[in-house]
Amino acid sequence: MKRLNGQLLIGILIILGALILSIGCGSKSPTTATPPASNPVDIPVVADPIIENILTGLKNKDYPAFSKDLSQGAKVVLSQTSFDQLYTQMQTALGDYQSKILFSSDIKDSKITAIYIAEYSKEPAGVFITLVLQPAGIGYQIEGLTFDSPNLRGQPLDVNGLTAYANPETENVLISLSNGEYTAFSKDLDQAMKTAFSQQAFDQLRNQMKSSVGDYRSKMYKAATAQNNIATVIYLAEYSNEPSGVWVTISFNGAQQVAGLYFSSPKMLLAQ
C-alpha cells in the first residue's frame, strides 16, 4: 500500500477534515506493541489501551506515548514534526480529548478494525475514530487510523438544533416500538420508511427486540453527522435485558422525518 508522507497527511486533515493514515507492511517491533488477548481475540482488551495511548498522547503533546503502538512505517509518516502539526490542527478544530466509547468492531484475516466515538471539548457532534490493527509478533500495531467529525470537515453541525427535534422523535420511536404502538411509531417516518415498516415488519422487529434485549428504558446522545441533506444521530440506549446497551442510529431528512433506523448490540448480534 502506498505510504503517505507527513506533509500530505496534514494536508488531508485540512482539506477533507479526516486524518487518514494508511501504512503498508513495515518492520515490526513487538516490544512496543500491546499484547493480544487470549484466542479468540477480545477486541476491547486489545484496542482500548492502544487508542487511549493515541488520544491521551495527542492531548498531552506526548509523542513517545502517542507513537508507542505505531508500526515502523507509521512512525515514518507520523514523525515528531508531523505529530506537532497534527496536535495544532486537532486542538484548533476539536479542543481537548475527554472520553471515548467503542461503537463497533470486527476482525478479519487477523486484522482488527475498531470504531470509537470520542468526546472533545470543542466538538459537540463527537469524533469518529477508526483504528486498524495488525498482528505484530506477540502484540498488535497500528496499520490504519482515521479521525472524522463535522468540525474536522470544516462543516460544523448545529447539534442543539438537530437534537431539538431528534431527541423527542427518537424517544417516540423507541417507546412506541417497545409498547407495540404502530400508529405512534410510524407518525414521524418518511414515506419510504413507512413503506419499509409495515405493521407486519413492525411486529417482527418488536418481537426480535423483546426477545433479545427486552424493554426500552432510556437513551443517551453520543454523536451526530450530516451529509446530503440527511442528518444522522447516534444514541446509546438502555434496555432491560442488554447490559451492554443498544446502539440506535437514526437518520432524518430535511423535513425532520425519520429516514433511517438501525439497532445494534451484542445480544442482537448473537440472536442474528
C-alpha positions in Angstrom: 0.0 0.0 0.0 1.3 3.4 -0.9 2.7 5.4 2.1 1.7 9.0 2.8 4.4 11.5 3.8 3.8 13.7 6.8 3.1 16.9 4.8 0.4 15.1 2.8 -1.1 13.6 5.9 -1.7 17.1 7.5 -3.0 18.4 4.2 -5.6 15.7 4.1 -6.7 16.7 7.6 -7.1 20.3 6.5 -8.8 19.7 3.1 -11.0 16.6 3.8 -11.5 17.0 7.5 -10.3 13.5 8.2 -6.9 12.2 9.3 -6.2 9.2 7.1 -3.2 7.1 7.9 -2.6 4.1 5.6 0.6 2.3 6.1 1.9 -0.8 4.2 3.8 -3.6 5.7 6.7 -2.2 7.7 9.2 -3.7 10.1 7.6 -5.0 13.2 8.6 -4.0 16.8 6.8 -6.4 19.1 8.5 -4.9 22.2 6.4 -1.7 21.8 3.1 -3.4 20.9 0.3 -4.1 23.3 -0.1 -7.9 23.8 -3.2 -9.5 22.4 -5.9 -11.1 24.5 -6.4 -14.9 24.5 -7.8 -16.6 21.4 -10.5 -15.7 20.3 -9.4 -12.1 20.5 -11.1 -9.9 23.0 -11.1 -6.8 20.8 -11.7 -4.2 23.6 -8.9 -5.6 25.6 -6.5 -5.2 22.7 -7.8 -2.0 21.1 -8.8 0.1 24.1 -5.3 0.7 25.6 -3.9 1.4 22.1 -6.4 4.0 21.2 -6.1 5.5 24.7 -2.3 5.9 24.2 -3.1 7.7 20.9 -5.7 10.1 22.3 -4.0 11.0 25.5 -0.6 11.2 23.9 -2.1 13.6 21.3 -3.9 15.6 24.0 -0.8 16.0 26.1 1.5 16.6 23.2 3.4 13.5 24.3 4.9 11.9 21.2 6.5 8.9 22.9 3.1 7.9 24.3 1.3 8.6 21.0 3.8 6.6 18.9 4.1 3.6 21.3 1.9 1.3 19.2 2.7 2.7 15.7 4.4 0.3 13.3 7.7 1.4 11.9 6.1 2.6 8.7 3.5 4.6 10.7 6.3 6.3 12.7 7.9 7.3 9.4 4.7 9.0 8.4 4.0 10.5 11.8 7.3 11.8 12.8 7.7 14.2 15.7 7.3 17.2 13.3 4.1 15.7 11.7 2.8 15.0 15.2 3.4 18.6 16.3 1.4 19.8 13.2 -1.4 17.3 13.9 -1.6 18.4 17.6 -2.1 22.0 16.5 -4.8 21.0 14.0 -6.7 18.8 16.4 -6.6 21.5 19.2 -7.9 24.1 16.8 -10.8 22.0 15.4 -11.7 19.8 18.3 -10.1 21.0 21.6 -9.2 18.6 24.3 -9.9 14.8 24.3 -12.3 13.9 27.1 -13.6 10.3 26.7 -14.2 7.5 24.3 -16.6 4.6 23.8 -16.3 1.6 21.5 -19.0 1.9 18.8 -18.3 -1.2 16.7 -15.6 -3.7 15.9 -14.6 -6.5 13.6 -11.8 -8.9 13.0 -10.9 -10.3 9.6 -7.8 -12.0 8.4 -6.3 -11.4 11.9 -6.7 -7.6 11.4 -8.8 -5.8 13.9 -11.0 -2.8 13.0 -12.4 -0.8 15.9 -14.6 2.3 15.6 -14.8 4.6 18.6 -16.8 7.7 19.3 -14.7 10.2 21.2 -15.8 13.3 23.1 -13.8 16.5 22.5 -14.3 19.9 24.2 -15.0 21.8 21.0 -16.9 19.2 19.0 -20.5 18.6 20.2 -21.1 16.2 17.3 -18.5 13.8 18.6 -15.5 12.4 16.7 -15.5 9.0 14.9 -12.1 7.3 15.2 -11.4 4.2 13.1 -8.4 2.1 14.3 -7.0 -0.8 12.2 -4.6 -3.1 14.0 -2.4 -5.8 12.5 -0.7 -8.6 14.4 3.0 -7.9 15.1 4.9 -10.7 16.9 3.2 -11.2 20.2 1.1 -8.0 20.0 -0.7 -5.6 17.7 0.4 -2.4 15.9 -1.4 0.3 14.2 -1.9 -0.1 10.5 -4.7 2.5 9.9 -6.1 5.5 11.8 -8.9 7.8 10.8 -10.4 10.8 12.6 -13.7 12.3 11.3 -16.2 14.9 12.5 -18.1 17.8 11.2 -15.6 20.3 12.6 -12.7 18.4 11.0 -14.6 18.5 7.7 -14.9 22.3 8.1 -18.7 21.9 8.2 -19.7 22.5 11.8 -23.1 20.9 12.8 -25.8 22.6 14.8 -26.2 19.8 17.3 -28.6 21.8 19.5 -30.9 22.5 16.6 -30.7 18.9 15.4 -31.3 17.2 18.8 -34.2 19.7 19.5 -36.3 17.5 17.2 -34.2 14.3 17.0 -34.5 13.7 20.7 -38.3 13.7 21.0 -38.8 11.9 17.7 -36.3 9.2 18.7 -37.9 8.8 22.1 -41.3 8.4 20.4 -39.9 5.7 18.1 -38.3 3.7 20.9 -41.2 3.9 23.3 -43.7 3.1 20.6 -41.7 0.2 19.4 -41.3 -1.2 23.0 -45.0 -0.8 23.7 -46.2 -2.2 20.3 -47.9 1.0 19.2 -47.5 1.1 15.5 -49.5 4.3 14.8 -47.4 6.3 17.2 -44.2 4.6 15.9 -44.9 5.5 12.3 -46.1 9.0 12.7 -42.7 10.7 12.1 -41.4 8.3 9.4 -40.9 9.5 5.8 -42.8 7.7 3.1 -40.0 5.3 2.2 -39.7 4.2 5.9 -43.5 3.8 6.2 -43.4 1.5 3.2 -40.5 -0.5 4.7 -42.0 -0.6 8.1 -45.5 -2.1 7.5 -47.4 -3.3 10.5 -46.0 -6.8 9.9 -42.4 -5.6 9.7 -43.0 -3.5 12.9 -44.4 -6.5 14.8 -41.4 -8.7 13.7 -38.9 -6.1 14.8 -40.7 -5.6 18.1 -40.7 -9.4 18.8 -37.0 -9.6 17.9 -36.1 -6.6 20.2 -38.2 -8.0 23.1 -36.6 -11.5 22.9 -33.1 -10.3 22.6 -32.8 -7.0 24.6 -36.1 -6.6 26.4 -37.9 -3.3 27.1 -36.6 0.2 26.4 -35.6 2.3 29.4 -33.7 5.4 28.3 -31.2 6.8 25.8 -28.1 9.0 25.8 -26.9 11.1 22.9 -23.4 10.2 21.6 -22.7 11.6 18.2 -24.2 13.2 15.1 -23.2 13.8 11.5 -24.8 15.2 8.3 -24.4 14.6 4.6 -26.5 15.2 1.5 -29.4 16.7 3.5 -29.6 13.7 5.8 -28.7 14.1 9.4 -27.8 11.1 11.5 -27.8 10.9 15.3 -26.4 8.1 17.4 -27.7 7.2 20.8 -26.7 4.5 23.3 -30.0 3.2 24.7 -30.6 1.2 27.9 -32.8 -1.9 27.6 -33.9 -4.2 30.4 -32.0 -7.3 29.1 -29.0 -5.8 27.5 -26.3 -4.8 30.0 -24.0 -3.5 27.2 -26.7 -1.1 25.9 -28.1 -0.9 22.4 -26.7 1.5 19.8 -29.5 3.3 18.0 -28.6 5.0 14.7 -31.4 7.2 13.4 -31.4 9.5 10.3 -33.6 12.4 9.4 -34.4 14.1 6.1 -34.7 17.9 5.5 -38.3 17.8 6.6 -37.2 16.4 10.0 -38.8 13.0 9.2 -37.2 9.7 10.1 -35.4 8.4 7.1 -33.4 5.5 8.6 -33.3 3.4 11.7 -30.7 0.8 12.8 -30.2 -1.1 16.1 -27.1 -2.9 17.2 -26.0 -4.7 20.4 -24.0 -7.8 21.4 -27.2 -9.7 22.2 -28.9 -8.7 19.0 -25.8 -9.8 17.0 -25.9 -13.2 18.8 -29.6 -13.5 18.1 -29.0 -13.0 14.3 
